[in-house]
């Protein structure tokens, strides 16, 4: 084909989405204009998305899923394009989290997003932008995603949410004193909900911790398991039960060693009183 631009899916999430879109179109023998007619846009727009020059909107990706019969795969992939400041695998994890029956989280050093107050999320992101790790626009994406994830939990029926926080999450100051007081209050409110369990893994556990890095495990409505684990530079989404079950076992071991919810709340309330 004349002037057909070669695509490099490794270049960026937008390029990977564009390459996937072109592959689906080619498999059906459609031209860009023929696909554009089905998606109610222009052939120029299709070209721009395929070559990564224009990011797919949520509406574009959802419509493309209907046209190609791909479920929600394109919509999920488009999240990686919009949330460019996130580690690999996390945007897809979020789509599963919004539908999960049970959510299990373990965090180290920072309050997890689904429990962050707006002030805490903003303060955390502001420092990351100041360090030059992300752009201001990417910072806005992160804060918006925190709010989106929290809204997704307000569904019926409510998911069961189990959270284990390393003690460092509570003792690491983020923002000013008022920000930390509000965040600690939020944790106490979360623990009082009927569908939640909140525990603290104290420093005194030492090397008895079976987990040392953040871990998120989801149980879906059909009882299948999904896990997401990350280090400082990489994230990994896992759906194979043979890989997720050992992580779930380690999570249960962590819960057994962690403080009870009542004792955990007492610790949080004491820290709240000691915060100036």
N, C-alpha and C positions, 0 to 999 in steps of 0.2 A: 504494500500500500504506500502510495506516495506521501512523503512528509509525515509519516507516522512516527511520533516521538516515542523513543524507548523509555520505559518507566523503571525506576529503581525503588522498590518498596522499602528498602532499608534506609532511604534518605530521610524520611520523616513519617509520622502517623498519617499525614494528609496524602503522601505519596503511596503509602500502603493501601489506604482506602481507595484511591484512584485506580490503582492497579487491580484491586478486587472488582471494582465497578466495571472496568474494561473487560476483564476476564468473563464476568457474567454476561455482559453484552455480546462479546464475541461468541460465546457458547450458543447463543440464540440466533446468531447471524444478523443482529440488528445493527443498523448504522446509528451514529450519534443522534441524527435527526429523528429516527424512528423511536429511539429510547426517549428522546426529549418529548415527543408527542405523548407518549404514555405517562410521562412524569409531569406533563403540563408545564414545561419550561422550554428553553431554547437549546439548539444544538451547541451554541457557543458556551452556554452554561455547563453542559455535559462535558465539553472539551476542557473547560477550566477545572472542573472537579477531578476529571481523570488524570490530568497532569499535575495536580496538587497546587494549582494556582489559586483555587478558591475552596475553602473548607466546606464540607457538607453541613447543612443545617439539620437539626433534629427532624424537621418536617420532611426534608429531602430524603434523608436516610430511611425514615419510616415508610414513605411512599415507595421508595426503591425496593424495600423488603416486600411490600405487597405485590409489586409488579413482577419481581423475580421469584416470589414464593420462598424466601429465605428466612422466614420466621422473624426474628428480631436481630439477626446477626449483623446486618449493616448498621442498624441503629446502635448496637453495642460497640461496634468498631468505630463509629463516628465519635463516641465519647472520648476515645484516645486522641482524636484530632482536636477536640475542644479543650480538653484538660491536659495541655502540653506540659504542665509543671509537675505532673504526677508520675510516679514510677510505673514501669511496665507492668501490666496486669491489673493495676488498681482500678482504672475506669471500668473494666469488665467485671471486676469483683463487685463494684457498687451496683451494677445492674442486677446481680444475683442477690445482693443484700436486700434490695428493695422488695424481693419476693420471698425471702426465706422465712421458714416457720420458726427457726431457732438461730440465734446469733451468739457466738462465743468470741470474746475479745481478750487478748492479753497485751498490755502496753507497757513500755519502758520509757521513762523520762518525760513523757508528754501525755496530757489527757487525750483520749481518743476523740476523733471528730464528732461522733454521734452524741458526745457528752459535753462538748465545748460550748461555753456561752459565746455570744457574738463578740464581747469584749476580749475574751481570751483568744478566740480565733483570729481576730484582727491584730492583736498585739503580737502573737506568734508569727503571723504572716509579715507584719511590718518589719520585724527584725530580720527575717529571711530575705526580704527585698533589700534592706539596707546592706546586708552582706554581699549582695550581688548574685546570690544563688538563683534567684528568679527575677523576672521583670515585674513591674507594677501590675501589668495586665494579667500575668500569671498569678499574682497574688490575689487579684480580684476573683479569678477562677477558683482558687482554693477556698476562699471564704464563701463563695456562692455554692460550692459543692457541699460544704459543711451544712449549710442551711437546707439544701436539697435532700441530703441523707437523713437529716432529722425529721423533715416533713414526711418522708417516705415511711418512717416508723409509726406515724399516726394513722395506721390503717386498721381495718377490721377484717378478720380477727387480728389482734395485736401479736407481734412475734414475741417469743420468749427471748430475753436478752440477758446473757451472763457476762459479767465483766470482772476481770482480775487486773488490778493496777499494781505495778511495782511501786514500792514506797517512794521511789524517786519521782514519780508523776506528781505526788502531792507536795514534795519538798522543793521542787524546782520552781523558782519564782518566774512568772510570766506576766508582763505588764506591771502595773502598780499594785499597791496593797488592796485597793478597792476591787480591782480586776480579780485578784486571787480570792478575796472573800466571796465574791459573787460566784466564782467557779466552784469553790468548796461547798457553798450553799446548794449549787446545782447538783452536786454529787449526792448530797443528803436527800434531796428531793427525788432523785432518780432511784435511790435505794428503797424509797417508800412506795414505789409503784407496785401494783400487783403482779406484773409480768416481768420483773427484773430481779437480779441477784448481783450485788456488788461486794467484792472482796478485795482486800489489800494483801499483797505478798510482801511482808516486812523484810527489811535488811537482815534481820536476825536469821532468816532462812539460809542465808549464805549460799554454799554450793549445793544445797538440797533442791534448788530450783531446777526442774526438768527442762525449763525453757529459759533462754537468755535473750531472745530477740522477739519483737512484736509478732503476734500470730492472730489471725482471724479465721474462724471456722464457721461455716454455715451448714445448717440442715435444711434442705429444701422441702417443699410440700410433699414430694414423692419419697422423702427420706434419703435421697441421695446427698452426698457430702461434697462441699467445695471448701478449699482452704486458700488463704493468701498469706504469704510470709514475706518479710522483706529485711534487707540489710540496709546499710547507709546508701548504697548505690543501686540496688536492684530489688525488684519485686517479682514474685512468682505466684501464679495462679495454678492450682492443682485440682483436678476433678477425679482422678483415679483413686478408688477406695483403698487400694493397696498402699498408696502414699499418704492418704489423709487419715486413715484409721490410727496409725501410730502417733500422729500429731494429736488426735482427739484423746488418745490414751494419756499422753503426756499432759494435756490440758486438765484432764480429770485428776491426775496426780498432783498438779499444781493447786487445783482447788482444794484438795484434801489437806495440803500443807499450809495453805493461806489462812489468814485470820477469818473468823466467822463474819457474817454480814454485820451483826450487832457490834462486835469488837472493831470492825473496820469503820463503821459509822462513828463510834466513839473516838477513834483516832482522828478522823476527819473533823469532827466537831471541836476537838481540842486544838487542832491546828488552826481552825477558824478563829477560836478565841485568842490564840497567840499571834495572829496576824495583826500588825498595828494598823 
